[in-house]
């Protein structure tokens, strides 16, 4: 099981350049998740926005990898 983290925004309103883009706040969330997640839960950071096609490709590839590992 895993969580994929988009480092450049989670929604259209917090896209880089938008008023609500706050990477420091997002980093706080990611760091908190790293502290509390059990070892069985992987956390993978992707350096793009959640709506970026690269993020979708990473999600598909990671899901495929996890499915094949069972």
Biopython code that builds the backbone (N, CA, C, O; Angstrom):
import numpy as np
from Bio.PDB.StructureBuilder import StructureBuilder

atoms = [
    (1, "UNK", "N", (0.850, -1.162, 0.000)),
    (1, "UNK", "CA", (0.000, 0.000, 0.000)),
    (1, "UNK", "C", (0.900, 1.230, 0.000)),
    (1, "UNK", "O", (2.008, 1.203, 0.535)),
    (2, "UNK", "N", (0.414, 2.301, -0.603)),
    (2, "UNK", "CA", (1.234, 3.492, -0.656)),
    (2, "UNK", "C", (0.443, 4.759, -0.886)),
    (2, "UNK", "O", (-0.733, 4.732, -1.249)),
    (3, "UNK", "N", (1.118, 5.863, -0.665)),
    (3, "UNK", "CA", (0.545, 7.188, -0.888)),
    (3, "UNK", "C", (1.475, 7.927, -1.833)),
    (3, "UNK", "O", (2.680, 8.008, -1.598)),
    (4, "UNK", "N", (0.911, 8.461, -2.894)),
    (4, "UNK", "CA", (1.665, 9.234, -3.869)),
    (4, "UNK", "C", (1.418, 10.719, -3.586)),
    (4, "UNK", "O", (0.270, 11.156, -3.512)),
    (5, "UNK", "N", (2.482, 11.481, -3.429)),
    (5, "UNK", "CA", (2.389, 12.885, -3.038)),
    (5, "UNK", "C", (2.803, 13.791, -4.201)),
    (5, "UNK", "O", (3.931, 13.696, -4.683)),
    (6, "UNK", "N", (1.896, 14.675, -4.658)),
    (6, "UNK", "CA", (2.272, 15.645, -5.690)),
    (6, "UNK", "C", (2.916, 16.880, -5.032)),
    (6, "UNK", "O", (2.246, 17.591, -4.283)),
    (7, "UNK", "N", (4.174, 17.136, -5.297)),
    (7, "UNK", "CA", (4.885, 18.210, -4.608)),
    (7, "UNK", "C", (4.563, 19.614, -5.120)),
    (7, "UNK", "O", (4.922, 20.597, -4.472)),
    (8, "UNK", "N", (3.897, 19.724, -6.263)),
    (8, "UNK", "CA", (3.630, 21.056, -6.825)),
    (8, "UNK", "C", (2.141, 21.416, -6.812)),
    (8, "UNK", "O", (1.677, 22.217, -7.623)),
    (9, "UNK", "N", (1.407, 20.813, -5.882)),
    (9, "UNK", "CA", (0.007, 21.189, -5.700)),
    (9, "UNK", "C", (-0.946, 20.018, -5.765)),
    (9, "UNK", "O", (-0.756, 19.069, -6.526)),
    (10, "UNK", "N", (-1.994, 20.114, -4.931)),
    (10, "UNK", "CA", (-2.989, 19.052, -4.786)),
    (10, "UNK", "C", (-4.290, 19.362, -5.498)),
    (10, "UNK", "O", (-5.134, 18.479, -5.652)),
    (11, "UNK", "N", (-4.470, 20.607, -5.937)),
    (11, "UNK", "CA", (-5.708, 21.005, -6.610)),
    (11, "UNK", "C", (-5.408, 22.202, -7.507)),
    (11, "UNK", "O", (-4.303, 22.745, -7.479)),
    (12, "UNK", "N", (-6.384, 22.605, -8.292)),
    (12, "UNK", "CA", (-6.171, 23.742, -9.197)),
    (12, "UNK", "C", (-5.926, 25.041, -8.435)),
    (12, "UNK", "O", (-5.215, 25.917, -8.927)),
    (13, "UNK", "N", (-6.501, 25.175, -7.249)),
    (13, "UNK", "CA", (-6.339, 26.426, -6.502)),
    (13, "UNK", "C", (-5.005, 26.516, -5.769)),
    (13, "UNK", "O", (-4.641, 27.592, -5.294)),
    (14, "UNK", "N", (-4.272, 25.415, -5.668)),
    (14, "UNK", "CA", (-2.944, 25.514, -5.058)),
    (14, "UNK", "C", (-1.840, 25.123, -6.041)),
    (14, "UNK", "O", (-0.780, 24.633, -5.652)),
    (15, "UNK", "N", (-2.112, 25.348, -7.292)),
    (15, "UNK", "CA", (-1.105, 25.163, -8.347)),
    (15, "UNK", "C", (-0.040, 26.258, -8.193)),
    (15, "UNK", "O", (-0.338, 27.355, -7.722)),
    (16, "UNK", "N", (1.183, 25.958, -8.587)),
    (16, "UNK", "CA", (2.265, 26.934, -8.529)),
    (16, "UNK", "C", (1.845, 28.227, -9.238)),
    (16, "UNK", "O", (1.407, 28.198, -10.388)),
    (17, "UNK", "N", (1.982, 29.348, -8.545)),
    (17, "UNK", "CA", (1.574, 30.638, -9.085)),
    (17, "UNK", "C", (0.183, 31.067, -8.634)),
    (17, "UNK", "O", (-0.159, 32.244, -8.747)),
    (18, "UNK", "N", (-0.622, 30.145, -8.127)),
    (18, "UNK", "CA", (-1.970, 30.470, -7.646)),
    (18, "UNK", "C", (-1.894, 31.039, -6.224)),
    (18, "UNK", "O", (-0.896, 30.865, -5.525)),
    (19, "UNK", "N", (-2.960, 31.714, -5.815)),
    (19, "UNK", "CA", (-2.989, 32.365, -4.505)),
    (19, "UNK", "C", (-2.793, 31.394, -3.341)),
    (19, "UNK", "O", (-2.184, 31.753, -2.333)),
    (20, "UNK", "N", (-3.295, 30.187, -3.468)),
    (20, "UNK", "CA", (-3.227, 29.231, -2.357)),
    (20, "UNK", "C", (-2.044, 28.268, -2.448)),
    (20, "UNK", "O", (-1.985, 27.301, -1.689)),
    (21, "UNK", "N", (-1.123, 28.507, -3.341)),
    (21, "UNK", "CA", (0.064, 27.655, -3.445)),
    (21, "UNK", "C", (0.954, 27.914, -2.238)),
    (21, "UNK", "O", (1.522, 28.998, -2.101)),
    (22, "UNK", "N", (1.077, 26.924, -1.364)),
    (22, "UNK", "CA", (1.867, 27.041, -0.143)),
    (22, "UNK", "C", (2.702, 25.781, 0.042)),
    (22, "UNK", "O", (2.327, 24.899, 0.814)),
    (23, "UNK", "N", (3.827, 25.688, -0.656)),
    (23, "UNK", "CA", (4.639, 24.473, -0.575)),
    (23, "UNK", "C", (5.138, 24.162, 0.836)),
    (23, "UNK", "O", (5.341, 22.995, 1.170)),
    (24, "UNK", "N", (5.340, 25.186, 1.666)),
    (24, "UNK", "CA", (5.783, 24.928, 3.043)),
    (24, "UNK", "C", (4.707, 24.201, 3.845)),
    (24, "UNK", "O", (5.016, 23.321, 4.647)),
    (25, "UNK", "N", (3.453, 24.567, 3.630)),
    (25, "UNK", "CA", (2.344, 23.886, 4.299)),
    (25, "UNK", "C", (2.233, 22.450, 3.802)),
    (25, "UNK", "O", (2.018, 21.531, 4.593)),
    (26, "UNK", "N", (2.378, 22.257, 2.505)),
    (26, "UNK", "CA", (2.347, 20.900, 1.948)),
    (26, "UNK", "C", (3.487, 20.064, 2.518)),
    (26, "UNK", "O", (3.296, 18.887, 2.824)),
    (27, "UNK", "N", (4.670, 20.659, 2.663)),
    (27, "UNK", "CA", (5.830, 19.950, 3.221)),
    (27, "UNK", "C", (5.544, 19.529, 4.654)),
    (27, "UNK", "O", (5.934, 18.437, 5.066)),
    (28, "UNK", "N", (4.870, 20.379, 5.419)),
    (28, "UNK", "CA", (4.497, 20.049, 6.791)),
    (28, "UNK", "C", (3.647, 18.777, 6.812)),
    (28, "UNK", "O", (3.879, 17.888, 7.632)),
    (29, "UNK", "N", (2.663, 18.690, 5.910)),
    (29, "UNK", "CA", (1.805, 17.506, 5.819)),
    (29, "UNK", "C", (2.622, 16.266, 5.464)),
    (29, "UNK", "O", (2.465, 15.218, 6.091)),
    (30, "UNK", "N", (3.483, 16.381, 4.474)),
    (30, "UNK", "CA", (4.290, 15.237, 4.042)),
    (30, "UNK", "C", (5.193, 14.764, 5.177)),
    (30, "UNK", "O", (5.298, 13.563, 5.429)),
    (31, "UNK", "N", (5.841, 15.696, 5.858)),
    (31, "UNK", "CA", (6.719, 15.320, 6.973)),
    (31, "UNK", "C", (5.938, 14.652, 8.098)),
    (31, "UNK", "O", (6.425, 13.703, 8.712)),
    (32, "UNK", "N", (4.727, 15.143, 8.373)),
    (32, "UNK", "CA", (3.889, 14.527, 9.407)),
    (32, "UNK", "C", (3.492, 13.109, 9.000)),
    (32, "UNK", "O", (3.516, 12.197, 9.827)),
    (33, "UNK", "N", (3.131, 12.923, 7.743)),
    (33, "UNK", "CA", (2.785, 11.580, 7.266)),
    (33, "UNK", "C", (3.967, 10.630, 7.416)),
    (33, "UNK", "O", (3.796, 9.486, 7.836)),
    (34, "UNK", "N", (5.145, 11.093, 7.079)),
    (34, "UNK", "CA", (6.345, 10.251, 7.200)),
    (34, "UNK", "C", (6.556, 9.796, 8.641)),
    (34, "UNK", "O", (7.008, 8.677, 8.885)),
    (35, "UNK", "N", (6.227, 10.668, 9.593)),
    (35, "UNK", "CA", (6.419, 10.321, 11.003)),
    (35, "UNK", "C", (5.402, 9.306, 11.508)),
    (35, "UNK", "O", (5.728, 8.479, 12.359)),
    (36, "UNK", "N", (4.169, 9.356, 10.994)),
    (36, "UNK", "CA", (3.111, 8.543, 11.590)),
    (36, "UNK", "C", (2.719, 7.304, 10.783)),
    (36, "UNK", "O", (2.074, 6.401, 11.316)),
    (37, "UNK", "N", (3.095, 7.253, 9.521)),
    (37, "UNK", "CA", (2.700, 6.090, 8.720)),
    (37, "UNK", "C", (3.450, 4.844, 9.164)),
    (37, "UNK", "O", (4.644, 4.910, 9.458)),
    (38, "UNK", "N", (2.769, 3.721, 9.215)),
    (38, "UNK", "CA", (3.464, 2.478, 9.543)),
    (38, "UNK", "C", (4.415, 2.102, 8.403)),
    (38, "UNK", "O", (4.210, 2.517, 7.263)),
    (39, "UNK", "N", (5.441, 1.329, 8.704)),
    (39, "UNK", "CA", (6.420, 0.944, 7.683)),
    (39, "UNK", "C", (5.808, 0.242, 6.468)),
    (39, "UNK", "O", (6.376, 0.287, 5.377)),
    (40, "UNK", "N", (4.672, -0.395, 6.648)),
    (40, "UNK", "CA", (4.041, -1.115, 5.536)),
    (40, "UNK", "C", (3.435, -0.176, 4.494)),
    (40, "UNK", "O", (3.085, -0.612, 3.397)),
    (41, "UNK", "N", (3.309, 1.102, 4.829)),
    (41, "UNK", "CA", (2.731, 2.078, 3.897)),
    (41, "UNK", "C", (3.867, 2.909, 3.299)),
    (41, "UNK", "O", (4.556, 3.644, 4.006)),
    (42, "UNK", "N", (4.043, 2.780, 2.000)),
    (42, "UNK", "CA", (5.077, 3.548, 1.304)),
    (42, "UNK", "C", (4.565, 4.941, 0.990)),
    (42, "UNK", "O", (3.375, 5.145, 0.750)),
    (43, "UNK", "N", (5.476, 5.884, 0.995)),
    (43, "UNK", "CA", (5.146, 7.247, 0.608)),
    (43, "UNK", "C", (6.123, 7.644, -0.496)),
    (43, "UNK", "O", (7.340, 7.571, -0.320)),
    (44, "UNK", "N", (5.579, 8.063, -1.628)),
    (44, "UNK", "CA", (6.415, 8.420, -2.770)),
    (44, "UNK", "C", (6.077, 9.838, -3.200)),
    (44, "UNK", "O", (4.917, 10.154, -3.462)),
    (45, "UNK", "N", (7.095, 10.692, -3.273)),
    (45, "UNK", "CA", (6.911, 12.080, -3.668)),
    (45, "UNK", "C", (7.192, 12.236, -5.161)),
    (45, "UNK", "O", (8.169, 11.695, -5.680)),
    (46, "UNK", "N", (6.324, 12.981, -5.841)),
    (46, "UNK", "CA", (6.466, 13.218, -7.280)),
    (46, "UNK", "C", (6.549, 14.726, -7.496)),
    (46, "UNK", "O", (5.677, 15.466, -7.041)),
    (47, "UNK", "N", (7.578, 15.180, -8.180)),
    (47, "UNK", "CA", (7.822, 16.607, -8.363)),
    (47, "UNK", "C", (7.000, 17.172, -9.516)),
    (47, "UNK", "O", (7.542, 17.603, -10.534)),
    (48, "UNK", "N", (5.675, 17.161, -9.335)),
    (48, "UNK", "CA", (4.762, 17.769, -10.308)),
    (48, "UNK", "C", (3.407, 17.982, -9.633)),
    (48, "UNK", "O", (3.196, 17.562, -8.496)),
    (49, "UNK", "N", (2.499, 18.635, -10.343)),
    (49, "UNK", "CA", (1.149, 18.920, -9.853)),
    (49, "UNK", "C", (0.276, 17.678, -10.024)),
    (49, "UNK", "O", (0.534, 16.855, -10.902)),
    (50, "UNK", "N", (-0.747, 17.539, -9.195)),
    (50, "UNK", "CA", (-1.618, 16.368, -9.251)),
    (50, "UNK", "C", (-2.331, 16.234, -10.600)),
    (50, "UNK", "O", (-2.682, 15.125, -11.003)),
    (51, "UNK", "N", (-2.549, 17.356, -11.304)),
    (51, "UNK", "CA", (-3.221, 17.304, -12.611)),
    (51, "UNK", "C", (-2.254, 17.109, -13.772)),
    (51, "UNK", "O", (-2.678, 17.003, -14.923)),
    (52, "UNK", "N", (-0.985, 17.062, -13.484)),
    (52, "UNK", "CA", (0.033, 16.875, -14.518)),
    (52, "UNK", "C", (-0.030, 15.435, -15.034)),
    (52, "UNK", "O", (-0.124, 14.504, -14.234)),
    (53, "UNK", "N", (0.020, 15.237, -16.335)),
    (53, "UNK", "CA", (0.016, 13.870, -16.876)),
    (53, "UNK", "C", (1.154, 13.005, -16.328)),
    (53, "UNK", "O", (1.018, 11.784, -16.245)),
    (54, "UNK", "N", (2.270, 13.628, -15.956)),
    (54, "UNK", "CA", (3.379, 12.854, -15.367)),
    (54, "UNK", "C", (2.969, 12.232, -14.034)),
    (54, "UNK", "O", (3.393, 11.126, -13.702)),
    (55, "UNK", "N", (2.132, 12.957, -13.265)),
    (55, "UNK", "CA", (1.660, 12.409, -11.993)),
    (55, "UNK", "C", (0.769, 11.197, -12.245)),
    (55, "UNK", "O", (0.883, 10.179, -11.563)),
    (56, "UNK", "N", (-0.112, 11.315, -13.225)),
    (56, "UNK", "CA", (-0.989, 10.190, -13.574)),
    (56, "UNK", "C", (-0.161, 8.987, -14.004)),
    (56, "UNK", "O", (-0.462, 7.859, -13.613)),
    (57, "UNK", "N", (0.874, 9.212, -14.803)),
    (57, "UNK", "CA", (1.735, 8.116, -15.270)),
    (57, "UNK", "C", (2.428, 7.461, -14.088)),
    (57, "UNK", "O", (2.501, 6.234, -14.019)),
    (58, "UNK", "N", (2.941, 8.263, -13.150)),
    (58, "UNK", "CA", (3.586, 7.710, -11.954)),
    (58, "UNK", "C", (2.598, 6.869, -11.146)),
    (58, "UNK", "O", (2.945, 5.794, -10.656)),
    (59, "UNK", "N", (1.365, 7.364, -11.009)),
    (59, "UNK", "CA", (0.343, 6.641, -10.250)),
    (59, "UNK", "C", (0.029, 5.301, -10.905)),
    (59, "UNK", "O", (-0.054, 4.279, -10.224)),
    (60, "UNK", "N", (-0.145, 5.304, -12.212)),
    (60, "UNK", "CA", (-0.445, 4.059, -12.937)),
    (60, "UNK", "C", (0.718, 3.086, -12.823)),
    (60, "UNK", "O", (0.516, 1.903, -12.549)),
    (61, "UNK", "N", (1.928, 3.577, -13.032)),
    (61, "UNK", "CA", (3.101, 2.700, -12.960)),
    (61, "UNK", "C", (3.279, 2.115, -11.569)),
    (61, "UNK", "O", (3.605, 0.937, -11.422)),
    (62, "UNK", "N", (3.065, 2.939, -10.545)),
    (62, "UNK", "CA", (3.240, 2.462, -9.173)),
    (62, "UNK", "C", (2.162, 1.446, -8.812)),
    (62, "UNK", "O", (2.452, 0.430, -8.181)),
    (63, "UNK", "N", (0.923, 1.716, -9.210)),
    (63, "UNK", "CA", (-0.162, 0.769, -8.961)),
    (63, "UNK", "C", (0.119, -0.556, -9.659)),
    (63, "UNK", "O", (-0.065, -1.623, -9.072)),
    (64, "UNK", "N", (0.560, -0.490, -10.895)),
    (64, "UNK", "CA", (0.896, -1.701, -11.640)),
    (64, "UNK", "C", (1.996, -2.489, -10.921)),
    (64, "UNK", "O", (1.924, -3.713, -10.815)),
    (65, "UNK", "N", (2.996, -1.784, -10.439)),
    (65, "UNK", "CA", (4.089, -2.422, -9.706)),
    (65, "UNK", "C", (3.576, -3.105, -8.433)),
    (65, "UNK", "O", (3.974, -4.227, -8.122)),
    (66, "UNK", "N", (2.689, -2.418, -7.698)),
    (66, "UNK", "CA", (2.147, -2.998, -6.466)),
    (66, "UNK", "C", (1.291, -4.227, -6.763)),
    (66, "UNK", "O", (1.376, -5.229, -6.054)),
    (67, "UNK", "N", (0.469, -4.153, -7.803)),
    (67, "UNK", "CA", (-0.391, -5.285, -8.160)),
    (67, "UNK", "C", (0.451, -6.491, -8.542)),
    (67, "UNK", "O", (0.161, -7.614, -8.130)),
    (68, "UNK", "N", (1.485, -6.261, -9.323)),
    (68, "UNK", "CA", (2.343, -7.364, -9.768)),
    (68, "UNK", "C", (3.142, -7.986, -8.625)),
    (68, "UNK", "O", (3.579, -9.133, -8.728)),
    (69, "UNK", "N", (3.334, -7.247, -7.549)),
    (69, "UNK", "CA", (4.126, -7.770, -6.435)),
    (69, "UNK", "C", (3.323, -8.713, -5.534)),
    (69, "UNK", "O", (3.901, -9.378, -4.675)),
    (70, "UNK", "N", (1.997, -8.781, -5.718)),
    (70, "UNK", "CA", (1.174, -9.667, -4.885)),
    (70, "UNK", "C", (1.169, -11.066, -5.404)),
    (70, "UNK", "O", (0.526, -11.939, -4.820)),
]
sb = StructureBuilder()
sb.init_structure("model")
sb.init_model(0)
sb.init_chain("A")
sb.init_seg("    ")
for serial, (resi, resn, name, xyz) in enumerate(atoms, 1):
    if name == "N":
        sb.init_residue(resn, " ", resi, " ")
    sb.init_atom(name, np.array(xyz, "f"), 0.0, 1.0, " ", f" {name:<3s}", serial, name[0])
structure = sb.get_structure()
